[in-house]
């Protein structure tokens, strides 16, 4: 695969997050699978994207709050997992994916502040012209695409440096690694309970989750 395809995909995932479309392709589960398919490892992308999806489910993008940006981040995570391979690759991919999701939210906040200067205003009483609106839209879309591409490329560079240094250092086997990563995702999903109506029967959901976790451990 040509390496430059992934930053392009990262830019498109960044656009889908908010600026254009919102077709939900930027959700980690979907975006991770797409990135894995581009890398020739669709199941790896599906697995890592699914774990990241669990981590981001409680993050509700309402109001002006900052939430983790999963689109470009999942591209970085899958790239890192594919670079290191094996159990250690999954761990590195999730770690970098979560870190880049936070960096993505910071970059979105900064970009929105910069984009505010392109908001058309009535200058000199001549009114807001269509060209001014088009310019603001195009600049906003282009800058968000560029932000996502640069974010993804930067994460790929970090993964390329770390992968050779960490090769062979991860101590857990595949089953234990999946259990640890699934446990982390389950803890994040537990945050959804706080969004439900108070007085509801949350304990049933908690017990069901515990039962599923025990069943997963026994079967694997």
Legacy VTK file of the C-alpha trace (Angstrom):
# vtk DataFile Version 3.0
C-alpha trace
ASCII
DATASET POLYDATA
POINTS 220 float
0.000 0.000 0.000
1.191 3.489 -0.770
1.649 5.181 2.616
0.126 8.477 1.460
-3.300 6.875 1.015
-3.815 6.689 4.761
-3.439 10.452 5.434
-5.924 11.072 2.620
-8.315 8.670 4.288
-7.649 10.395 7.624
-8.659 13.706 6.057
-11.897 12.221 4.733
-12.696 10.678 8.125
-12.076 14.058 9.762
-14.556 15.685 7.364
-17.173 13.048 8.041
-16.889 13.632 11.780
-18.679 17.006 11.649
-17.840 19.203 8.656
-19.362 17.243 5.786
-21.686 14.302 5.400
-21.750 12.762 8.864
-22.334 9.398 7.236
-20.915 7.722 10.390
-17.967 6.324 8.434
-15.753 8.126 10.944
-17.036 5.964 13.795
-14.082 3.824 14.943
-15.819 0.526 14.174
-16.524 1.521 10.571
-13.424 3.629 9.991
-11.152 0.993 11.520
-12.566 -1.677 9.219
-12.074 0.567 6.182
-8.479 1.374 7.180
-7.797 -2.321 7.802
-9.173 -3.150 4.376
-6.875 -0.551 2.793
-3.926 -2.105 4.661
-4.965 -5.627 3.688
-5.951 -6.479 7.296
-9.729 -5.914 7.537
-10.187 -8.147 10.600
-7.439 -6.290 12.462
-9.146 -2.995 11.648
-12.520 -4.387 12.723
-11.129 -5.676 16.026
-9.222 -2.541 16.979
-11.977 -0.268 15.720
-14.510 -2.214 17.776
-12.488 -1.793 20.964
-12.065 1.928 20.310
-15.791 2.181 19.603
-16.494 0.820 23.080
-14.163 3.424 24.565
-15.904 6.304 22.767
-19.552 5.290 23.168
-20.132 7.371 26.327
-18.682 10.497 24.657
-21.767 12.410 23.492
-20.923 15.418 21.250
-23.412 17.925 22.622
-23.044 21.687 22.933
-19.524 23.045 22.831
-17.927 20.207 24.789
-14.772 18.486 23.565
-15.039 14.780 22.845
-12.423 12.360 21.481
-12.177 12.361 17.693
-12.197 8.775 16.517
-11.823 9.182 12.736
-8.135 9.940 12.068
-7.216 8.337 15.412
-8.451 4.906 14.411
-6.342 5.159 11.252
-3.282 5.769 13.419
-4.239 2.890 15.713
-4.722 0.343 12.936
-1.520 1.463 11.215
0.407 1.017 14.487
-1.123 -2.411 15.124
-0.234 -3.532 11.612
3.303 -2.141 11.926
4.135 -4.000 15.138
1.933 -7.047 14.503
0.798 -9.594 17.057
-0.395 -8.932 20.582
1.937 -5.999 21.106
0.583 -4.366 17.972
-2.948 -4.384 19.373
-1.765 -2.798 22.612
0.282 -0.140 20.817
-2.520 0.519 18.354
-5.075 1.109 21.087
-2.706 3.294 23.122
-1.817 5.510 20.166
-5.403 5.529 18.937
-6.703 6.845 22.260
-3.908 9.398 22.520
-4.518 10.648 18.982
-8.249 10.834 19.638
-7.513 13.310 22.421
-5.088 15.245 20.209
-7.777 15.291 17.547
-10.281 16.901 19.912
-7.721 19.575 20.810
-6.992 20.263 17.144
-10.717 20.556 16.372
-11.094 23.136 19.132
-8.162 25.169 17.785
-9.374 24.911 14.196
-12.845 26.175 15.086
-11.304 29.228 16.648
-9.246 29.846 13.508
-12.269 29.288 11.250
-14.199 32.022 13.023
-12.219 34.635 11.110
-13.774 33.390 7.877
-17.356 33.944 9.019
-18.837 36.452 6.529
-19.819 39.800 8.001
-21.537 42.816 6.562
-18.661 45.134 5.764
-19.488 48.739 4.921
-23.214 48.118 4.652
-22.920 46.209 1.358
-24.394 43.044 2.834
-23.104 39.477 2.864
-22.462 38.236 -0.655
-22.746 34.627 -1.806
-19.047 34.524 -2.629
-18.182 35.342 0.973
-20.302 32.440 2.193
-18.778 30.056 -0.347
-15.271 31.126 0.641
-15.967 30.472 4.315
-17.401 27.038 3.544
-14.566 25.966 1.256
-11.823 27.222 3.563
-13.449 25.459 6.506
-13.754 22.144 4.663
-10.236 22.319 3.223
-8.663 23.176 6.572
-10.498 20.326 8.326
-9.377 17.869 5.632
-5.794 19.096 5.971
-5.992 18.849 9.765
-7.148 15.234 9.606
-4.472 14.304 7.085
-1.661 15.902 9.067
-2.935 14.358 12.290
-2.974 10.904 10.720
0.451 11.348 9.099
1.962 12.485 12.399
0.591 9.446 14.201
1.908 7.155 11.486
5.360 8.681 11.943
5.282 8.101 15.703
4.143 4.502 15.174
6.931 3.910 12.656
9.483 5.021 15.256
7.991 3.098 18.184
7.233 -0.210 16.450
10.883 -1.358 16.008
11.745 -0.251 19.550
8.859 -2.173 21.137
8.979 -5.331 19.028
9.016 -8.413 21.257
8.554 -6.485 24.499
4.820 -7.126 25.089
4.580 -9.849 27.783
0.996 -11.113 27.288
-0.379 -13.669 24.890
-3.248 -13.022 22.498
-6.036 -14.240 24.792
-4.775 -12.198 27.755
-4.251 -9.149 25.548
-7.789 -9.308 24.173
-9.135 -9.739 27.695
-7.252 -6.671 28.955
-8.340 -4.526 26.004
-11.944 -5.729 26.288
-11.890 -4.934 30.003
-10.756 -1.386 29.281
-13.504 -0.952 26.709
-16.086 -2.373 29.121
-15.089 0.119 31.815
-15.635 2.942 29.329
-19.045 1.559 28.319
-19.976 1.584 32.000
-20.112 5.355 31.683
-23.323 4.925 29.662
-25.123 3.921 32.846
-24.815 7.487 34.095
-26.750 8.712 31.046
-29.786 6.628 31.883
-32.672 7.807 33.974
-32.078 7.712 37.696
-34.022 5.060 39.514
-33.805 2.706 36.579
-32.740 -0.881 36.987
-29.092 -0.343 36.171
-28.093 -3.257 38.333
-29.599 -5.630 35.772
-27.409 -4.181 33.060
-24.412 -4.421 35.382
-25.103 -8.074 36.185
-25.686 -8.870 32.506
-22.328 -7.306 31.663
-20.619 -9.294 34.395
-22.226 -12.479 33.110
-21.113 -11.809 29.558
-17.608 -11.068 30.789
-17.436 -14.334 32.706
-18.758 -16.234 29.694
-16.157 -14.584 27.469
-13.394 -15.588 29.874
-14.575 -19.193 30.070
-15.004 -19.593 26.324
-11.669 -18.033 25.415
LINES 1 221
220 0 1 2 3 4 5 6 7 8 9 10 11 12 13 14 15 16 17 18 19 20 21 22 23 24 25 26 27 28 29 30 31 32 33 34 35 36 37 38 39 40 41 42 43 44 45 46 47 48 49 50 51 52 53 54 55 56 57 58 59 60 61 62 63 64 65 66 67 68 69 70 71 72 73 74 75 76 77 78 79 80 81 82 83 84 85 86 87 88 89 90 91 92 93 94 95 96 97 98 99 100 101 102 103 104 105 106 107 108 109 110 111 112 113 114 115 116 117 118 119 120 121 122 123 124 125 126 127 128 129 130 131 132 133 134 135 136 137 138 139 140 141 142 143 144 145 146 147 148 149 150 151 152 153 154 155 156 157 158 159 160 161 162 163 164 165 166 167 168 169 170 171 172 173 174 175 176 177 178 179 180 181 182 183 184 185 186 187 188 189 190 191 192 193 194 195 196 197 198 199 200 201 202 203 204 205 206 207 208 209 210 211 212 213 214 215 216 217 218 219
